[in-house]
């Protein structure tokens, strides 16, 4: 199908983009990589009055250090996240999850910020962002504000972004020396996750000192598996301790029901995949 008619704006700075969004009103849409938005437009599931293309806003691209924080521009592509040495060193979990996103063509066009703002609970980058305790910097007519990832994802395809705000930066506390793994289960290659688990751990002499665990597609937002984290801290990274910790994976979850799986199957998957992910991350 052909999208419905719309006005088109292509700003070159964040300030220009914010002004264009404010002027366009609530029916405007922001175009980042377009990998989620363009199919929706073609099917006329969305009919924005104005499309604001961020492709020329150079300040939204790239990875840099800011003290103990890694700062990733919202328009940084998945391909660039995968290959950035700072991400590999300080946010290994984000790289591991990005490696599983779709296919090379999508990864060359899709952006980290676009995936986060889209807030699809089956998307593979929301859980790692939550597990890494990232903060999201948004810009609007009143200036910039920072929202913790735990508060940013509010419901299915719903975030803390106001209609006149843009996501401009993802700020990730450095997890230098932490090991990570993203365990994903899907029916066919390159499909959305039925369930996935993001794990990063810090170990010393085979003992897990700290753990961060989050789940993909186990609710209307990514879910932090706090019960698993608590069960892991201070224990030897053995098969028995990992298995016991993984039993807490489905606690507090509300997984969807669709043609792929029902609630109980997804809860079972969450436990199995959590065990695998912890074992891989901890080297057990």
Secondary structure, DSSP 8 states (H G I E B T S, - for coil): ------EEE--SSHHHHHHHHHHH-TT-EEESS-TTHHHHHHTTS---SEEEE-TT-GGG--EEEETTEEEEETT-BHHHHHH-HHHHHH-HHHHHHHTTSS-HHHHHH-BHHHHHHHT-TTSSSHHHHHHTT-EEEEEETTEEEEEEHHHHEEETTEES--TT-EEEEEEEE--TT-EEEEEEE-SSTT---SEEEEEEEEEETTEEEEEEEEEESSSSS-EE-HHHHHHHTTSB--HHHHHHHHTTTTTT------SS--HHHHHHHHHHHHHHHHHHHHT-
